[in-house]
């Protein structure tokens, strides 16, 4: 992707938030059964959806799609029968598989669209296979586990001309649209600094890689659950939810929450890819270099700093991320007893004229000090998405590629996910040994870990230019049987 193409793509995404709202508000599918009063939905007015990963969030995803009278859930796939119980009960006529590859092969002719809600490490292979077959796809956040995968899915959506949506529901919310409207008034001026934070992780992290071999539970196909990841013994520390904290499977607190909290940053501000990233982590010295010795688990807390060149040429925007309960300094304009974001976290825009804060999902945007909001009214210039994130995708699928907008299509969600995963690249590379470092230890001793380093990112080529050991985290090697394209 050339620099010119990147800027043009970013400009298109900036326009999208306005165009999406207009399309969503004015667009409605009127099936023939309504026009004809027949009381049924003809097959040509039905969207046949298959679910890959139908427990937990996957279960609620397909239930949300099914709220449309035009949706038929035709097939379900999950590697763990225990997690699939609710979905199978809700859709007893749907066929059921454990292996998504077999499901797509055997049921492909019956499927129009696919929802993917597996652990992060299997998002890309499932979504790509579906798109390759011409199926519209909805993929939970983060879009992918690796940076390279995000680029591949972005390109695939265009190549195969399918309707796409990432599962960051706040992207269709009123909050981010109101935040954009406030920003457009220029009341806070040019934003130069952004602070983002979350209370996650709420699962165990900074752990030693399990060595114990536990008995595989009945109903779980462990080999299929591992999917693209290298083979290892089953251990109960990974399932059913704690996989998020293990870097081979999940993307940690950043991957879990940044797609919600950073969405206003990426959607509103004139940025595309960062050119620099650096980080610091907790537990770098906890008795025995705890995090350093446990590289397969994310740290308990971290700070990540990203530098974005503005696409309008007006300098740089600095974006900081904090997780694990770490918080930015309270703005002087915020009262001692006034909330800094909400329980899940928040985002703070700092501009040349003022400050603008929102909760997780871009909800409840407000100027600081809060008293300003009592006298400030913003005109609603961006139409909302009354049908919500899920049915917006359903409706767009019904009319086909290029005929309706979604809030987080892959040409938006892909670069956004890349931007987030660059932060995880920095975390994973934090304790990589620098072959060119004169001093290999923190104190000049025998410690083999290099520690904090500012990494220079070449987005076009997806490459760290000043620290080669970090580039191993751009793209994983898949286990035999799994490919992308």
C-alpha positions in Angstrom: 0.0 0.0 0.0 1.5 3.3 -1.0 1.5 6.4 1.1 -0.8 8.1 -1.3 -3.2 5.2 -1.2 -3.0 5.2 2.6 -4.0 8.8 2.9 -6.8 8.4 0.4 -8.1 5.4 2.3 -8.0 7.4 5.6 -9.9 10.3 4.0 -12.5 7.9 2.8 -12.8 6.5 6.3 -13.2 10.0 7.7 -16.2 10.6 5.4 -17.7 7.2 6.3 -18.9 8.2 9.8 -21.1 10.8 8.2 -22.2 8.8 5.3 -22.9 5.7 7.4 -25.3 7.5 9.7 -27.2 8.9 6.8 -27.4 5.6 5.1 -28.5 3.8 8.3 -31.2 6.3 9.1 -32.7 6.3 5.7 -32.3 2.7 4.7 -34.7 0.0 5.4 -35.4 -3.4 3.8 -39.0 -4.0 3.0 -39.4 -7.7 2.3 -42.1 -8.9 -0.1 -44.1 -10.5 2.7 -44.8 -7.0 4.0 -45.8 -5.6 0.7 -47.9 -8.6 -0.2 -49.3 -9.2 3.3 -48.6 -13.0 3.1 -47.3 -13.3 6.6 -44.1 -15.1 5.7 -40.6 -14.3 4.4 -39.8 -15.7 1.0 -36.4 -17.4 0.6 -35.1 -14.6 -1.6 -35.7 -12.2 1.3 -33.9 -14.4 3.8 -30.3 -14.1 5.0 -28.9 -17.5 5.9 -26.2 -17.0 8.6 -23.8 -19.6 10.0 -22.0 -19.1 13.3 -18.4 -20.1 14.0 -17.9 -20.0 17.7 -21.4 -20.0 19.2 -20.8 -20.0 22.9 -20.4 -16.9 25.1 -20.2 -13.8 22.9 -20.8 -15.9 19.9 -24.1 -17.0 21.3 -25.3 -13.5 21.9 -24.0 -12.4 18.5 -26.2 -14.9 16.6 -29.1 -14.2 18.9 -28.8 -10.5 17.9 -28.8 -11.3 14.2 -31.8 -13.5 14.6 -33.8 -10.5 15.9 -34.3 -9.7 12.3 -37.3 -11.4 10.7 -35.1 -11.8 7.6 -32.4 -13.9 9.3 -32.3 -17.7 9.3 -29.6 -19.3 11.5 -28.8 -22.3 9.3 -25.6 -23.8 10.8 -23.6 -23.7 14.0 -20.0 -24.6 14.6 -18.1 -24.8 17.9 -15.2 -26.9 19.1 -16.7 -27.2 22.5 -20.1 -28.9 22.8 -20.5 -27.5 26.3 -20.3 -23.9 25.1 -22.7 -24.5 22.2 -25.6 -25.8 24.3 -27.6 -22.5 24.4 -27.2 -21.8 20.7 -28.2 -25.4 19.7 -31.2 -25.1 21.9 -32.2 -21.8 20.5 -31.8 -22.9 16.9 -32.5 -26.7 16.8 -33.0 -26.8 13.1 -29.4 -25.6 12.4 -26.8 -28.1 11.4 -24.0 -28.5 13.9 -20.2 -29.0 13.3 -17.0 -28.8 15.3 -14.7 -28.0 12.4 -15.5 -24.7 10.5 -13.7 -26.0 7.4 -16.0 -29.0 7.2 -19.1 -26.8 7.8 -18.2 -24.4 5.0 -17.4 -27.2 2.7 -20.6 -29.1 3.3 -23.0 -26.3 4.0 -21.5 -23.6 1.7 -24.4 -23.6 -0.7 -26.9 -22.9 2.1 -24.9 -20.1 3.7 -25.0 -16.4 2.8 -23.1 -14.9 5.7 -20.9 -16.0 8.6 -20.3 -14.7 12.1 -16.9 -15.5 13.6 -16.5 -15.4 17.4 -13.7 -17.8 18.2 -10.7 -17.0 20.4 -8.6 -14.4 18.6 -6.0 -16.7 17.1 -8.5 -18.4 14.8 -10.4 -15.3 13.7 -8.5 -14.7 10.5 -8.4 -18.3 9.0 -12.2 -18.7 9.6 -13.1 -15.3 8.2 -10.8 -15.5 5.2 -12.2 -18.9 4.2 -15.7 -17.6 4.4 -14.9 -14.5 2.3 -13.1 -16.6 -0.2 -16.3 -18.5 -0.7 -18.2 -15.3 -1.3 -19.8 -15.1 2.2 -20.4 -11.8 4.0 -18.6 -11.8 7.4 -19.0 -10.4 10.9 -15.9 -10.9 13.1 -15.6 -10.1 16.7 -13.0 -7.7 17.9 -10.1 -7.5 17.6 -10.4 -8.4 13.9 -7.3 -10.6 14.1 -4.5 -11.8 16.3 -1.6 -10.6 14.1 -0.9 -7.5 12.2 -0.3 -9.3 8.9 -3.7 -11.1 9.3 -5.5 -7.7 9.6 -3.9 -6.5 6.3 -4.9 -9.8 4.6 -8.5 -9.5 5.7 -8.7 -5.9 4.6 -7.5 -6.8 1.2 -9.7 -9.9 1.0 -12.9 -7.9 1.7 -12.2 -5.8 -1.3 -11.1 -8.7 -3.5 -14.1 -10.9 -2.8 -16.6 -8.0 -2.6 -18.4 -9.1 0.6 -20.1 -7.0 3.3 -18.0 -6.9 6.5 -18.3 -5.7 10.0 -16.1 -5.9 13.1 -17.8 -6.4 16.5 -17.0 -3.1 18.1 -20.6 -2.2 18.8 -19.7 1.3 20.0 -18.8 2.2 16.4 -22.6 2.3 15.7 -23.4 4.1 18.9 -24.7 7.6 19.3 -21.8 8.6 21.6 -19.0 8.5 19.0 -21.2 10.4 16.6 -21.9 13.1 19.2 -18.2 13.2 20.0 -17.5 13.8 16.4 -20.1 16.6 16.3 -18.5 18.3 19.3 -15.0 17.9 17.8 -16.2 19.5 14.5 -17.2 22.7 16.2 -13.5 23.3 16.9 -14.3 24.1 20.6 -11.3 22.0 21.7 -9.1 23.0 18.8 -6.5 20.7 17.2 -6.0 17.5 19.2 -2.4 16.8 19.9 -2.6 14.3 22.8 -5.0 11.4 23.6 -5.2 9.3 26.8 -6.9 5.9 26.8 -7.3 3.5 29.7 -9.1 0.4 30.9 -9.6 -1.6 34.1 -8.9 -4.9 32.1 -7.4 -7.4 32.4 -10.1 -9.1 34.6 -8.5 -12.6 33.9 -5.2 -13.9 35.1 -2.0 -12.6 33.4 1.8 -12.6 34.1 1.7 -16.4 34.6 4.1 -19.2 34.0 3.3 -21.3 30.9 1.5 -24.4 32.2 3.4 -27.7 32.1 0.8 -29.9 33.7 -1.3 -32.1 31.4 -4.9 -32.0 32.5 -7.6 -34.4 31.2 -9.5 -33.0 28.2 -13.1 -32.4 29.1 -15.8 -34.4 27.4 -17.2 -32.5 24.5 -14.1 -30.4 23.8 -12.0 -31.1 20.7 -8.7 -29.7 21.9 -6.9 -30.1 18.6 -9.5 -28.0 16.8 -9.6 -25.4 19.6 -5.8 -24.9 19.2 -6.4 -24.4 15.5 -3.6 -22.3 14.1 -1.6 -22.4 17.4 1.2 -24.9 17.9 0.3 -28.2 19.6 0.6 -28.4 23.4 -1.1 -30.4 26.2 -4.5 -29.3 27.4 -4.5 -27.3 30.6 -7.5 -25.9 32.4 -5.7 -22.5 32.7 -6.6 -21.8 29.1 -10.3 -22.3 29.1 -13.1 -21.3 28.8 -12.3 -17.5 29.2 -8.7 -17.1 30.4 -7.3 -17.7 26.9 -7.3 -13.8 26.5 -4.3 -13.5 28.8 -2.1 -16.0 26.8 -0.3 -14.4 23.8 -0.6 -17.5 21.6 -4.4 -17.3 21.7 -5.5 -13.9 22.9 -4.5 -10.3 22.6 -4.6 -9.2 26.2 -6.3 -6.2 27.7 -5.3 -4.0 24.7 -6.9 -6.4 22.1 -10.0 -6.9 24.3 -10.8 -3.3 25.0 -9.0 -0.9 22.6 -11.4 -1.6 19.8 -14.1 -0.1 22.1 -12.1 2.6 23.8 -9.8 3.8 21.0 -12.6 3.7 18.4 -13.4 7.5 18.8 -9.6 8.2 18.4 -9.3 6.4 15.1 -12.7 7.3 13.8 -12.6 11.0 14.5 -9.0 12.2 14.3 -6.9 12.5 11.0 -4.7 9.5 11.6 -4.0 6.1 9.9 -1.0 4.2 11.1 1.5 5.1 13.9 5.2 5.4 13.0 6.5 4.9 16.6 5.6 2.7 19.5 7.1 2.1 23.0 5.8 0.5 26.1 6.5 -0.3 29.8 5.1 -3.1 31.8 4.5 -4.2 35.4 6.2 -7.2 36.9 9.5 -6.5 35.1 11.1 -7.2 38.4 9.0 -9.3 40.8 11.4 -11.5 42.6 12.7 -13.2 39.4 11.8 -11.1 36.4 8.3 -12.5 36.5 6.9 -11.3 33.2 10.3 -11.7 31.5 10.4 -15.4 32.5 6.8 -15.9 31.4 6.7 -14.6 27.8 3.5 -16.5 26.8 1.4 -14.5 29.2 0.6 -10.7 29.0 1.8 -8.5 31.9 -0.6 -7.5 34.7 -0.5 -3.9 33.5 1.1 -1.9 30.9 1.5 1.5 29.3 1.8 1.9 25.5 2.7 5.1 23.7 1.9 5.5 20.0 2.9 8.4 17.7 0.7 9.1 14.7 1.6 11.5 11.9 -1.5 13.5 11.1 -2.8 12.8 7.6 -3.5 16.5 7.1 0.2 17.2 7.5 -0.3 19.3 10.7 2.3 17.4 12.9 1.8 14.5 15.2 -0.8 13.1 17.6 0.5 11.2 20.6 -1.8 8.5 21.9 -1.2 6.7 25.2 -2.9 3.5 26.4 -3.0 2.3 30.0 -4.4 -1.0 31.3 -4.5 -3.1 34.4 -6.0 -0.3 36.5 -3.4 2.3 35.6 -4.9 5.7 35.0 -3.7 9.0 33.4 -3.3 12.0 35.5 -6.6 13.6 36.3 -7.2 16.7 34.2 -7.0 20.0 36.2 -10.5 20.8 34.8 -12.0 17.6 36.4 -13.3 17.9 39.9 -11.9 15.7 42.6 -15.2 13.8 43.0 -16.1 13.7 39.3 -15.7 10.5 37.3 -12.7 9.9 35.1 -14.3 7.9 32.3 -16.4 5.0 33.7 -15.9 1.6 35.2 -14.6 0.1 32.0 -12.3 2.9 31.2 -12.3 6.0 29.0 -10.7 8.3 26.5 -9.5 11.9 26.8 -8.8 14.3 23.8 -6.5 17.1 24.7 -6.6 20.0 22.2 -5.1 23.4 21.8 -8.3 25.0 23.1 -9.8 22.5 25.4 -10.5 18.9 26.5 -13.1 16.3 25.6 -13.7 13.0 27.5 -15.9 10.0 26.9 -16.5 6.6 28.5 -15.9 3.2 27.0 -17.6 2.7 23.6 -17.3 6.5 23.1 -20.4 6.9 25.4 -21.4 10.0 27.2 -18.9 12.5 25.6 -18.5 15.7 27.6 -16.3 18.8 27.6 -14.1 19.6 30.5 -14.8 21.3 32.9 -18.2 19.6 33.1 -19.9 23.0 33.6 -19.3 23.8 29.9 -21.8 21.2 28.9 -24.6 23.1 30.6 -24.2 26.0 28.3 -23.0 24.2 25.2 -25.4 22.6 22.6 -24.2 20.8 19.5 -26.2 20.5 16.4 -26.9 16.9 15.3 -25.3 16.7 11.9 -24.5 13.0 11.8 -27.5 10.6 11.4 -27.6 7.7 14.0 -27.8 4.0 13.5 -31.2 3.2 15.0 -31.2 -0.5 14.1 -27.9 -1.0 15.9 -24.6 -2.6 14.9 -25.8 -6.1 14.3 -28.9 -5.4 12.2 -26.9 -2.7 10.3 -24.7 -5.5 9.0 -27.7 -7.8 8.3 -29.4 -5.1 6.3 -26.3 -4.4 4.3 -25.8 -8.1 3.6 -29.4 -8.2 2.3 -28.8 -5.6 -0.4 -25.3 -6.7 -1.2 -21.7 -5.4 -1.4 -21.4 -1.7 -2.3 -25.1 -0.9 -1.7 -25.1 0.1 2.0 -22.5 1.1 4.6 -21.6 -0.6 7.8 -19.9 1.2 10.7 -16.8 -1.0 10.9 -16.2 -2.5 7.5 -12.8 -4.1 7.1 -11.4 -1.1 5.2 -11.8 0.7 8.5 -11.5 -2.2 11.0 -8.4 -3.7 9.4 -6.1 -0.6 9.6 -7.6 0.1 13.1 -6.8 -3.4 14.3 -3.2 -3.1 12.8 -2.8 0.1 14.8 -3.8 -1.6 18.0 -1.8 -4.7 17.5 1.4 -2.7 17.0 1.0 -2.0 20.7 1.0 -5.7 21.4 4.1 -6.2 19.2 5.9 -3.8 21.5 4.7 -5.7 24.6 5.9 -9.0 23.1 9.2 -7.6 22.1 9.8 -5.9 25.4 12.2 -8.5 26.7 13.7 -9.5 23.4 17.5 -9.4 23.5 19.0 -6.7 21.3 22.0 -8.1 19.4 23.4 -4.6 18.9 23.0 -3.4 22.5 26.3 -2.6 24.2 24.8 -3.1 27.6 22.7 -6.3 27.8 21.5 -5.7 31.4 19.5 -3.2 33.3 22.4 -2.6 35.7 25.3 -3.7 33.6 25.1 -7.2 34.9 24.2 -10.5 33.4 20.5 -10.0 32.7 19.7 -11.0 29.2 16.7 -8.7 28.6 17.0 -5.4 26.8 14.0 -3.7 28.2 12.2 -0.6 27.0 13.0 0.6 23.5 11.2 3.0 21.1 10.3 1.1 18.0 10.1 2.7 14.5 7.3 1.3 12.4 7.2 1.2 8.6 3.4 0.7 8.1 3.6 0.2 4.3 5.9 -2.8 4.7 4.7 -3.9 8.1 8.1 -3.8 9.6 10.0 -2.5 12.6 13.1 -0.8 11.1 15.3 -0.4 14.2 14.9 -3.6 16.1 14.8 -6.8 14.0 13.8 -9.2 16.8 10.4 -7.5 17.1 9.4 -8.4 13.5 8.8 -12.0 14.5 5.5 -10.7 16.0 4.1 -9.3 12.8 3.1 -12.7 11.5 2.8 -16.2 13.1 3.5 -19.5 11.5 0.3 -21.6 11.4 0.1 -25.2 12.2 -0.4 -27.6 9.3 -3.9 -27.6 8.1 -4.5 -23.9 8.4 -3.8 -21.3 5.7 -4.8 -17.7 4.8 -5.5 -17.6 1.1 
